[in-house]
């Protein structure tokens, strides 16, 4: 009898809407889970347990800028409140990249997109964390096909240090970092008696706040804007600002993607903690609320 060897979990691929995601770093979730109801029975002093509803846990994917058309259009529609559902397949392979099993999901709806912390001193590659919920998931045995594909020609070397911020007419060239933030969409499950798996529907969208760390060389301009906002009462809708977070290529000039920020206003204005004999660059912190965000990548793989 042949010695059947197991294999590691490092060979995998993800397709969304028929397009390979490409730069996929991690994938998890889409597990079957049941809600359990317990009945307390007096005579036997035991609990009888029964399955109530079944559901699939959220899927989570960590993807790079060089994503395929399917994933990009899915993300863009989420920010645009298009609420597009997508189908996709996650394939696991053996050491030789031959498909051993697949997990196909249907009617997936994005529930969260996390942008990594952007910092001028970072040496990390940048990835988006995508979370989604699917109405149905099905397992299947792999057919042994090779899952390897070429890295998309549109892929750029996007690092967490490659970014630019624009906010109204304020000076932004010395923004040192943008904290990580997550766009979220709550999902409501419609449990229907004759179906074991509920349908999923978008509910409330939560647009995150932003936090910048900025060099003290630009403190005066930002402090004056904050004084007008907080003290002078100039915080009506007409006083709100618009801006962008721009993802830059290796030359720090080419714009490879962006998040547009609309109806932004001050939430908090503060200095970083002072410390005697510190050799750190003096910075101040600005927190802004944002009413709407849109997402765009200028070049993706078809």
Beta strands, then each sheet from edge to edge (+ up, - down):
strand 1: 12-16
strand 2: 19-20
strand 3: 24-29
strand 4: 32-41
strand 5: 46-56
strand 6: 59-63
strand 7: 86-93
strand 8: 99-115
strand 9: 118-119
strand 10: 128-133
strand 11: 136-141
strand 12: 163-167
strand 13: 175-178
strand 14: 181-190
strand 15: 199-206
strand 16: 210-215
strand 17: 241-248
strand 18: 255-271
strand 19: 283-297
sheet 1: 2+ 1- 7+ 8- 10+ 6- 3+
sheet 2: 2+ 1- 7+ 8- 11+
sheet 3: 2+ 1- 7+ 8- 14+ 15-
sheet 4: 4+ 5-
sheet 5: 9+ 13- 16+ 19- 18+ 17- 12+
end
